């Protein structure tokens, strides 16, 4: 069911983009600083280009955040492992002291 909803939403978005392109196909002249490069491109191309650049920038930021989170996960996993080892060692020491106290009690009897 979820795939059908995603497909319907995708079709609606694509139809919006296509009709936007058809309605805004007027040529627009893009100029770079100091008029070094001048390009004629349809208006919808400028909008689509801006959207694509925004998506790419968002993906780069997302990748950076993922890398940072992976490092944090590794650090926390290492800390968790060390704490578990520490707990196991403490439990062994407690068992040894309990066993030693039981042996002392048996010797006293």
RAKAUR-V252310 format. One record per backbone hydrogen bond with DSSP energy under -1.0 kcal/mol. NH is the residue of the N-H (numbers start at 1). CO is the residue of the C=O. Records with the same first field share a line. If there is no record, write none. Layout:
NH = CO, CO
This chain:
5 = 1
6 = 2
7 = 3
8 = 4
9 = 5
10 = 6
11 = 7
12 = 8
13 = 9
14 = 10
15 = 11
16 = 12
17 = 13
18 = 14
19 = 15
20 = 16
21 = 17
22 = 18
23 = 19
24 = 20
28 = 41
30 = 39
32 = 37
35 = 32
36 = 33
39 = 30
41 = 28
43 = 26
44 = 24
46 = 42
47 = 43
48 = 44
49 = 45
50 = 46
51 = 47
52 = 48
53 = 49
54 = 50
55 = 51
56 = 52
57 = 53
58 = 54
59 = 55
60 = 56
61 = 57
62 = 58
63 = 59
64 = 60
65 = 61
66 = 62
67 = 63
68 = 64
69 = 65
70 = 66
71 = 67
72 = 68
73 = 69
74 = 70
75 = 71
76 = 72
77 = 73
78 = 74
79 = 75
80 = 76
81 = 77
82 = 78
83 = 79
84 = 80
85 = 81
86 = 82
87 = 83
88 = 84
89 = 85
90 = 86
91 = 87
92 = 88
93 = 89
94 = 90
95 = 91
96 = 92
97 = 93
98 = 94
99 = 95
100 = 96
101 = 97
102 = 98
103 = 99
104 = 100
105 = 101
106 = 102
107 = 103
108 = 104
109 = 105
